[in-house]
Amino acid sequence: MAEKNQQVYPLAPAVADPRSDEESDLQSKEFRRKRRIKIAGYIVAFAVFQCIVIAVFAVTVMKYRTPKFRLGKITVETLVSTPAPSPSFNTSFLAQFTVKNTNFGPYKFDKTTATFTYGGVTVGQVDIPKGKAGFRSTKKIKVAVGLDSSALTSTSSLGTEINSEVLTLSTQAKLSGKVELMFVMKKKKSAQMNCTIKIHLKTNTLQSLECN
C-alpha cells in the first residue's frame, strides 16, 4: 500500500550548458570580425587598383609629348651643277615633311618656314602651312623647294664637292603649336628639325638623309 501511495515527481528540464552559448557567441563575433577584415581588404585592394589605374592613365594618356618634326624624303626634279672655276648649283625637288604626334589628342601647329643652307649660308626657304596631326598619327606635308648657290660668298668647298659628285645641304625649322587632351586641356609644344641632305650629282638622286 505504501508503494501505491508514493508520489511520482516529473523529471526536471535539462539545464542548458552556459559554456555552449558562450562558445556560439564567440564564434559569431569571430565570424563578423573576419568578414569585416575581408571587406576592408577588398576596399583597400580596390583603392590600390584605382590608384594604379590613375597612375597609368596619367603617365600614358595624360602625358604631354613633344611631336617629332622631320624631313621625310625628297624627290629631285632638276639639278644643274657647274664645276670650277665658277662652281655653282641650282636644284628643285619635292620635299615631304612629317609631323609625328604620339599624344592621345591632336596637335595643331602654326605656319612655319624651313631654311635650307649650304656651309651655313641660306640658299633657299620654303613655307610649311599650318595644319593638324591627329590622335597618335603622322601628318605628311609635301612642298616644292627651289635652291641655288647665288648667295654664296665663297665657293671653294662647293667646287670640291661638285668634283666629288656629292652635294651636302642642311635644313632647319621650328614648329610651334598646341597639344589638346580630353578636348579641354591644351599645352604649347614646339618641335625642332635639323636635317642633313646629301644628293648624288651624277644620278640626281638622294644619297642620304639624316635628321635629329
Secondary structure as UniProt FT lines:
FT   TURN            2..5
FT   HELIX           18..60
FT   STRAND          68..82
FT   TURN            84..85
FT   STRAND          88..101
FT   STRAND          107..109
FT   STRAND          112..118
FT   TURN            119..120
FT   STRAND          121..128
FT   STRAND          131..133
FT   TURN            135..136
FT   STRAND          137..148
FT   TURN            150..151
FT   HELIX           156..164
FT   STRAND          166..181
FT   TURN            182..184
FT   STRAND          185..200
FT   TURN            201..204
FT   STRAND          205..211
//
